C-alpha cells in the first residue's frame, strides 16, 4: 500500500514538474513577466486550467484544434473585459438563408495546406473584427483565383475606407481643428492583467487559442 502511495506521489510530482516546465517555456515564448511570486502562482494556476481545457478539446472529435496564446494565463473575467462585440437585434439583420449542394464535389480540399490561408492576425483591442474577417476572405479568394502567393491585406486600411465612405454619404464635415480618429490605424496595446490576483477566479476559464482546422469540409471550386 505504501509503495502504491509513493508511486502516486512521484507521479504527481513529475506531472507538476512537467507543467511548470511548460509554463516557463510559455513565459519565454510570450515574453511574460510577473511582479510578485503571488502573481506568478496565480498566473500558473490559470495556465494549468486553460492548458487542461486545450488538451480535453483536442482529444475530442472536433473539426479544429486549440493551442496556447498570450491569453492562456488570463482569467475569463480579464479576457471578457477587452471584448467589444455587441450583437445586432434581429430586426437590424439583413440576410437570406441559402442552401449549398456539396454533393457535386465531395472531395475535401484543405486550403491551409495549399497555402490559401494566411496566419491568424492579432486583432489586439481593435473592435473591427469584421475587417479582419473580410480581408482574410479576400486574401484566400485571391490565392485560389490567381494561384499566386496569398497577399497580406491591411485591415486598418479597410476600416479607414469604410469610415471615409460613411463620412461622405452622411455629409459630415469635421471641424478644421478636429482630428478625427480612424479606427485601428495605430498599433493597439493589450491591457495587461492586473498585478494582484483576483480574490475569486471563474470556475471555468477558457483559453482563447489559435484554431487550426483538422478536416476542412468539402467546398465547391471557385
Rosetta blueprint (number, residue, H / E / L):
1 X L
2 X H
3 X H
4 X H
5 X H
6 X H
7 X H
8 X H
9 X H
10 X H
11 X H
12 X H
13 X H
14 X H
15 X H
16 X H
17 X H
18 X H
19 X H
20 X H
21 X H
22 X H
23 X H
24 X H
25 X H
26 X H
27 X H
28 X H
29 X H
30 X L
31 X L
32 X L
33 X L
34 X L
35 X L
36 X L
37 X H
38 X H
39 X H
40 X H
41 X H
42 X H
43 X H
44 X H
45 X H
46 X H
47 X H
48 X H
49 X H
50 X H
51 X H
52 X H
53 X H
54 X H
55 X H
56 X H
57 X H
58 X H
59 X L
60 X L
61 X L
62 X L
63 X L
64 X E
65 X E
66 X L
67 X L
68 X L
69 X L
70 X L
71 X L
72 X L
73 X L
74 X L
75 X L
76 X H
77 X H
78 X H
79 X H
80 X H
81 X L
82 X L
83 X L
84 X L
85 X L
86 X L
87 X L
88 X L
89 X L
90 X H
91 X H
92 X H
93 X L
94 X L
95 X L
96 X L
97 X L
98 X L
99 X L
100 X L
101 X L
102 X L
103 X L
104 X L
105 X L
106 X L
107 X L
108 X L
109 X L
110 X L
111 X L
112 X L
113 X L
114 X L
115 X L
116 X L
117 X L
118 X L
119 X L
120 X L
121 X L
122 X L
123 X L
124 X L
125 X L
126 X L
127 X L
128 X L
129 X H
130 X H
131 X H
132 X H
133 X H
134 X H
135 X H
136 X H
137 X H
138 X H
139 X H
140 X H
141 X H
142 X H
143 X H
144 X H
145 X H
146 X H
147 X L
148 X L
149 X L
150 X L
151 X L
152 X L
153 X L
154 X L
155 X H
156 X H
157 X H
158 X H
159 X H
160 X H
161 X H
162 X H
163 X H
164 X H
165 X H
166 X H
167 X H
168 X H
169 X H
170 X L
171 X L
172 X L
173 X L
174 X L
175 X L
176 X L
177 X L
178 X L
179 X L
180 X L
181 X L
182 X L
183 X L
184 X L
185 X L
186 X L
187 X L
188 X L
189 X L
190 X L
191 X L
192 X L
193 X L
194 X L
195 X L
196 X L
197 X L
198 X L
199 X L
200 X L
201 X L
202 X L
203 X L
204 X L
205 X L
206 X L
207 X L
208 X L
209 X L
210 X L
211 X L
212 X E
213 X E
214 X L
215 X L
216 X L
217 X L
218 X L
219 X L
220 X L
221 X L
222 X L
